[in-house]
Amino acid sequence: MSAERNIKDVPVREIMSSNLVVIDCDNSVFEIAKTMADKQVSSVILVDSGKPVGILTERDLARLVCAKDLVASKTPGTAIMSAPVITVNEDTTLEVAAVEMVKNRVRHLAVEDEQHKVIGFITVTDIAMFVGREILGKELTVLEAIYKFEEPREEIQS
């Protein structure tokens, strides 16, 4: 990619993750978490009769199951999933995707092809890493992409 490219020019399909895991919404949170661990993914699409009905993320597991001390094997995925699934077309620019994330207060968007089939995810981290690589000119770690690091300032004594 050339140095002149920015989030106004790049379609989400170029940086999205296509490592998509789809799970039936009838599964328990325990089964979903096991699948996420086995497949080494941080989010999944939950489907009902093959149609996407929600997204479930590691963050959901931590905040909505662990922090509330719910029993994972007795909690249905539908109880904690984010719904509806917010989607963008694969040709949507990163800028528009970022605006959609902010507008909908989400960190993941499902990416659809022209036939409205979900083909991947785009995340806040994907966009931040693109910005670091293409605009700042260096490959960022995930933490650098998410957090702005500053040197601590010395207190000024008066």
N, C-alpha and C positions, 0 to 999 in steps of 0.2 A: 504494500500500500504506500502511496506517496505521502510526503509530509504535509501537503496542502489539504488533505482530506480531513473533514471534521464531522461532527455529529449531524450536520444538516445534509450531508451527502451520502452517508453510508446506510444501506438498508439493513434491518435487523438480521436478515438471513446470513449475513457475512460474519456475524460474531455470536449468534445464538448457539445454545447448546442443543444438539440434536439427540443427546442421550436421554431420551424421553421414557419415563416409566409410567405406565397406565395401570391402575388397580381398580377393581370393582368396588363400588362404594359400600357394598354390604360387609366388607372386611372390618375387623376390629382395628383399633389404633395399634395394638400389639403386632398384629400381622403386617400392617402397613409399615411400621417402624422396622420390623425384621427385614422386609423386602427392601426398604431404603438402605439399610446397612449392607445387605447382601449385594445390592446393585451399586453401592457407593454413590448414591445421589442424595441431594439435600431437599428435594421436592418431588412430588408426584401429582399426577392428574387422577382424580377419582371420576369414574364413569358409571353410568347407569344405562344398561342396554346399549353400550358402545358410545354413548353421548357424554361429553364432558359435563360434570355437574359441580366440580370444585377442585381446588388446589389445597394440598396439605404440605406443610414445610417443617423442617426441623425446629424452626422457631415456634410453630404452632404446638409441636410436641412438648417443648420445654415450658412454654407459658401456659398452655391450656390443659396439659395432662400432668406433667411433673410438678409444676408450681401449685397446682390445685389438688395434688395427691389423688388423682383419679386412678382407677384400676384400668390399665391399658387393655387388658384382655376382655373387659366388659364395656368398653367405651367404643361406640361405632365411629368410624372415620367421619361420617356425616355430621357428627356432633361438634367437631372442631374444625372442619374444612372451611376455607374461604370460598364463598359463593356469591354471585355467579363467577365463572371463570372470565377474567378480563383478557381479551385477545387483541392482537394486532396482526395485520397481514404481513407476510414475509417481506414485502416491498416497502413497508413503513420505515421511515428514517429513524435513526437513533434519537434524534431530537424529539420527534413526535412521540416515540415510545417513552422517553423520559418524562415528557409532559403528562402522558397517560398515567404513568406510575404515580406522579405527584398528585394529579387530579383524583385518582382512585385510592390513594394512600396504600399502595401495594409495592412490593419489592420484586415481584415476579410477574411477567406477562407470558401468556401462552401465545405461540406464533402459529398462525394458520397459513395454509397454502390457498391457492385460488378456489379450490373445492371446499374450503372451510374445514379441512382436516387439520387437527393440531399436529404440527411437525417438530415442535421444539419449545424452548423457553428462552427468554431474555431476562436478565436480572440486573439490578442496580450495580452489582459487582462487575458484570460483563461490560457495562457502559463505562464505569470508572476505570477499568483496566484499559479499555480502548483509548480513553482520553489520555491516560498516562503514556501509553505506547505511541500514539499518533500525534498528540499535541505537545506533551511534555518531552517526548523523544526518548523515553526510557521504559523498560519493562518494569512494572510495579508489582510488588507482592500484593496479595489479597488485602493484608492489613493496611499497606500504604494506599491502596486504591480506595479503601473505605474511610480511613481516618486521616486527617491532616495533622502531620507531626510538626511541632514547633519546639525550638530550644527553649528551656525555661528562662524567663527574664529575671534578672537580678532586681531585687527591691531597691529603690532609690531612697536613700536616707536624706531627710531634709534637716 
